[in-house]
Amino acid sequence: MRKPLPPFSDHQFQAGENARLKDAFEQWLQDNSAWFWPKGATYLYPQGLNFQLLADPNNSADGYDRFLSQFFRANVRPTDHYTLSVPNSALYRLKADASGFANLFLCGDWIDFGGNVGYIDGTIQSGQQAAQALRTKMNLGGHKEIWSALKA
Ligand SMILES: Cc1cc2nc3c(=O)[nH]c(=O)nc-3n(C[C@H](O)[C@H](O)[C@H](O)COP(=O)(O)OP(=O)(O)OC[C@H]3O[C@@H](n4cnc5c(N)ncnc54)[C@H](O)[C@@H]3O)c2cc1C
C-alpha cells in the first residue's frame, strides 16, 4: 500500500489501490500459480494460470475478462488493518471494560482478551468478556451458563 495515506478527501485512492492490487495479483498469478496448480498452467505461461479456469458470473469467453470479474479490494482504510501480536505490544491493548467511557465496551480480536492473537477464538473470548463487563456494569451477576440447556 502507498504510504503515507492520503487525506480522506482523496476519493480516488481506494480505486487506485484496487487497480494496483489487480495488476500485482495478475503478475503474481502468472509467475507462481503452477507451483500450486501444475495442471492449470498454459503454454504461454508455464509458471502461470489459465484464466479460462476462473469462475465468472458472466461466463465470459475471454480469459482476461474472467480474471477481471474477480473481486479485488485493497485494505487501505486504517480500520481494515490487522492488529499484530508483536513482542511487547500487549500493553497497548485495552480490556473489554477499559474504553474510558462508561457506556462503551470493547470486543474484537484486537483487545486485551488474554491470548492476544488475532484469531476467531480470541474474537469469541473478547465478545464474552465484553458481555461479562456489561453484565457487571448492570449488576446482573456472573456469567450466564449459555450451554446449560444443551447439557440437560
Ligand atoms: C487473511 C486472514 C486469514 C485469517 N485466517 C484465520 C484462520 O484461519 N483462523 C482464525 O481463527 N482466524 C483467522 N483470521 C483472523 C480472523 O479473521 C479475525 O481474528 C476475526 O475476523 C476478527 O473478528 P473481529 O470481529 O474482531 O473483527 P472483524 O472481523 O475485522 O470485524 C470488524 C468489522 O467492523 C467493521 N468496521 C470497521 N470500522 C467500522 C466503522 N467505523 N463503522 C462500522 N463498521 C466498522 C469492519 O468492516 C468489519 O466488518 C484471519 C484473518 C485474515 C485477515
The ligand as a Gaussian input file, in Angstrom:
#p B3LYP/6-31G(d) Opt

LIG

0 1
 C       -6.313000     -13.307000       5.615000
 C       -6.774000     -13.700000       7.003000
 C       -6.844000     -15.031000       7.342000
 C       -7.272000     -15.410000       8.606000
 N       -7.332000     -16.750000       8.931000
 C       -7.778000     -17.131000      10.139000
 C       -7.890000     -18.516000      10.475000
 O       -7.589000     -19.414000       9.674000
 N       -8.347000     -18.851000      11.711000
 C       -8.690000     -17.916000      12.623000
 O       -9.110000     -18.277000      13.722000
 N       -8.612000     -16.578000      12.335000
 C       -8.155000     -16.175000      11.121000
 N       -8.056000     -14.847000      10.815000
 C       -8.383000     -13.865000      11.847000
 C       -9.889000     -13.645000      11.968000
 O      -10.437000     -13.414000      10.681000
 C      -10.092000     -12.435000      12.874000
 O       -9.476000     -12.701000      14.130000
 C      -11.562000     -12.126000      13.125000
 O      -12.271000     -11.997000      11.908000
 C      -11.664000     -10.831000      13.892000
 O      -13.027000     -10.578000      14.158000
 P      -13.468000      -9.184000      14.705000
 O      -14.952000      -9.245000      14.871000
 O      -12.627000      -8.804000      15.878000
 O      -13.068000      -8.148000      13.545000
 P      -13.561000      -8.096000      12.014000
 O      -13.948000      -9.458000      11.510000
 O      -12.452000      -7.362000      11.308000
 O      -14.878000      -7.228000      12.076000
 C      -14.815000      -5.827000      12.275000
 C      -15.923000      -5.236000      11.431000
 O      -16.077000      -3.856000      11.779000
 C      -16.297000      -3.130000      10.582000
 N      -15.925000      -1.734000      10.837000
 C      -14.692000      -1.199000      10.975000
 N      -14.794000       0.118000      11.190000
 C      -16.104000       0.404000      11.227000
 C      -16.837000       1.607000      11.429000
 N      -16.252000       2.773000      11.678000
 N      -18.181000       1.530000      11.387000
 C      -18.819000       0.355000      11.167000
 N      -18.170000      -0.821000      10.968000
 C      -16.837000      -0.768000      11.002000
 C      -15.394000      -3.805000       9.560000
 O      -15.814000      -3.523000       8.246000
 C      -15.615000      -5.283000       9.930000
 O      -16.706000      -5.863000       9.253000
 C       -7.647000     -14.429000       9.552000
 C       -7.592000     -13.085000       9.191000
 C       -7.152000     -12.720000       7.947000
 C       -7.122000     -11.248000       7.566000

